[in-house]
Amino acid sequence: MKYIIDEMKPEDWKQVAAIYLEGIEGGNATFETEVPSWEKWDNGHFQCCRLVARKDSNVLGWIALSPTSTRKCFSGVAEVSIYIGSAYTGQGIGKSLLTKLIEISENNGFWSLQSVIMKENITSINLHEGRGFRNLGIKEKIAQMDNGTWRDVVLMERRSKLIGID
């Protein structure tokens, strides 16, 4: 399938939110229970590193960075969120999005990218490992789902080889 990696625009939000909802409903992508408003989501993510995979006017998946801290010393550290529409998984879209995000993040001064992935989400763990992320460990029973189930997460990190560390 041919698609492009493009900057996420506010008018993409309806499709981005629908893909996010699929992730919520799948139970292995996020602890969130509902999709936030555009305004809340927009305020919680960096402006510079928001991408979509697009075929014509259809958003197939998206990726974005959010701050891990408001402290200035952590200005080059960000958390990755990536979601692929259920109809488009297994087609290399996640790999393309994450590869482009890494490039753009380094161009914008980020030296460390982090992902917190539910232990059962093997596809996402493998995707991140394939793009140079390393497993830092498991946070056991870090949060509880609405149904009362405690979940473990894998903390993954990618350090830039281009910036931030001498």
C-alpha positions as CSV (number, residue, x, y, z in Angstrom):
1,M,0.0,0.0,0.0
2,K,1.3,3.4,-0.9
3,Y,1.0,6.2,1.7
4,I,2.9,9.2,2.9
5,I,4.2,10.3,6.2
6,D,2.8,13.8,6.8
7,E,2.5,16.4,9.5
8,M,-0.6,16.0,11.7
9,K,-3.0,18.8,11.3
10,P,-5.9,19.9,13.5
11,E,-8.3,18.8,10.8
12,D,-6.9,15.2,11.1
13,W,-8.2,15.0,14.7
14,K,-11.5,13.2,14.0
15,Q,-9.6,10.3,12.3
16,V,-6.7,10.4,14.8
17,A,-9.2,10.2,17.7
18,A,-11.0,7.3,16.0
19,I,-7.7,5.4,15.8
20,Y,-6.9,6.3,19.4
21,L,-10.3,5.0,20.5
22,E,-9.5,1.6,18.8
23,G,-6.4,1.5,20.9
24,I,-8.4,2.2,24.1
25,E,-11.0,-0.4,23.2
26,G,-8.3,-3.0,22.4
27,G,-7.1,-2.9,26.0
28,N,-3.3,-3.2,25.4
29,A,-2.3,0.3,24.2
30,T,-3.2,2.7,26.9
31,F,-4.6,3.2,30.4
32,E,-6.8,6.0,29.1
33,T,-10.5,5.2,29.1
34,E,-11.7,7.9,26.7
35,V,-10.3,10.0,24.0
36,P,-9.6,13.6,25.2
37,S,-10.8,16.7,23.4
38,W,-8.5,18.1,20.7
39,E,-7.7,21.0,23.0
40,K,-6.6,18.7,25.8
41,W,-4.6,16.4,23.5
42,D,-3.0,19.4,21.7
43,N,-1.9,21.0,25.0
44,G,-0.3,17.7,26.1
45,H,1.9,17.1,23.1
46,F,4.8,18.9,21.5
47,Q,3.9,20.8,18.3
48,C,7.0,19.8,16.4
49,C,6.7,16.0,16.4
50,R,3.2,15.0,15.3
51,L,2.9,12.8,12.3
52,V,0.3,10.8,10.4
53,A,0.5,8.1,7.8
54,R,-1.9,9.2,5.1
55,K,-3.3,7.6,2.0
56,D,-5.2,10.3,0.1
57,S,-7.5,11.8,2.8
58,N,-7.4,8.8,5.1
59,V,-5.3,8.7,8.2
60,L,-3.9,5.2,8.7
61,G,-2.0,5.8,11.9
62,W,-0.3,8.5,14.0
63,I,2.6,9.2,16.2
64,A,3.4,12.1,18.6
65,L,5.7,13.2,21.4
66,S,4.7,14.4,24.8
67,P,6.9,15.9,27.6
68,T,8.0,13.6,30.4
69,S,8.6,16.5,32.7
70,T,8.2,20.3,32.7
71,R,11.7,20.8,34.2
72,K,14.1,22.5,31.8
73,C,16.8,19.9,32.3
74,F,14.5,17.3,30.7
75,S,13.6,19.4,27.7
76,G,15.3,16.9,25.3
77,V,13.4,13.9,26.7
78,A,9.9,12.9,25.4
79,E,7.5,10.0,25.5
80,V,6.3,8.4,22.2
81,S,2.7,7.6,21.5
82,I,2.0,5.6,18.4
83,Y,-1.3,4.1,17.1
84,I,-2.1,2.3,13.9
85,G,-5.7,1.9,12.6
86,S,-6.7,-1.8,13.1
87,A,-7.4,-2.2,9.4
88,Y,-3.7,-1.2,8.6
89,T,-1.6,-3.1,11.1
90,G,1.2,-5.3,9.8
91,Q,1.9,-3.2,6.7
92,G,5.0,-1.4,8.0
93,I,3.2,1.8,8.9
94,G,4.4,1.8,12.5
95,K,8.0,1.3,11.3
96,S,7.7,4.2,8.9
97,L,6.1,6.5,11.4
98,L,8.7,5.7,14.2
99,T,11.6,6.1,11.8
100,K,10.5,9.5,10.6
101,L,9.7,10.6,14.2
102,I,13.2,9.7,15.4
103,E,14.7,11.8,12.6
104,I,12.4,14.8,13.3
105,S,12.9,14.5,17.1
106,E,16.7,14.7,16.7
107,N,16.3,17.7,14.4
108,N,14.3,19.3,17.2
109,G,16.9,18.6,20.0
110,F,15.5,15.5,21.6
111,W,18.2,13.2,22.9
112,S,16.0,10.6,24.6
113,L,12.8,9.0,23.5
114,Q,10.8,6.9,25.9
115,S,7.9,4.5,25.5
116,V,5.8,2.8,28.2
117,I,4.3,-0.2,26.7
118,M,1.9,-2.8,28.2
119,K,3.8,-6.0,28.6
120,E,1.3,-7.9,26.5
121,N,1.8,-5.5,23.5
122,I,4.5,-7.6,21.9
123,T,4.0,-6.0,18.5
124,S,4.8,-2.5,19.9
125,I,7.7,-3.8,21.9
126,N,9.2,-5.4,18.8
127,L,8.5,-2.3,16.7
128,H,10.5,-0.2,19.2
129,E,13.3,-2.7,19.5
130,G,13.6,-2.7,15.7
131,R,14.1,1.1,15.8
132,G,16.9,1.1,18.4
133,F,14.9,1.3,21.6
134,R,16.2,-0.8,24.5
135,N,14.2,-2.5,27.3
136,L,15.0,-0.7,30.6
137,G,12.8,-3.0,32.7
138,I,9.3,-3.8,33.7
139,K,7.2,-1.7,36.1
140,E,5.0,-4.4,37.8
141,K,1.4,-3.7,38.5
142,I,1.9,0.0,37.8
143,A,-1.7,0.8,37.1
144,Q,-5.1,-0.8,37.3
145,M,-7.6,-1.0,34.4
146,D,-11.2,0.0,34.9
147,N,-12.1,-3.7,35.2
148,G,-9.8,-4.0,38.2
149,T,-6.9,-5.8,36.4
150,W,-3.4,-4.7,37.4
151,R,-1.1,-4.3,34.4
152,D,2.7,-4.4,34.0
153,V,4.5,-2.1,31.5
154,V,7.8,-2.3,29.8
155,L,9.8,0.9,29.9
156,M,11.8,1.4,26.7
157,E,14.3,4.1,25.7
158,R,16.2,5.3,22.6
159,R,19.1,7.6,23.1
160,S,20.2,9.7,20.2
161,K,23.7,9.0,18.8
162,L,23.7,12.4,17.2
163,I,22.8,14.8,20.0
164,G,22.8,15.2,23.8
165,I,25.6,12.9,24.9
166,D,29.3,13.5,24.3
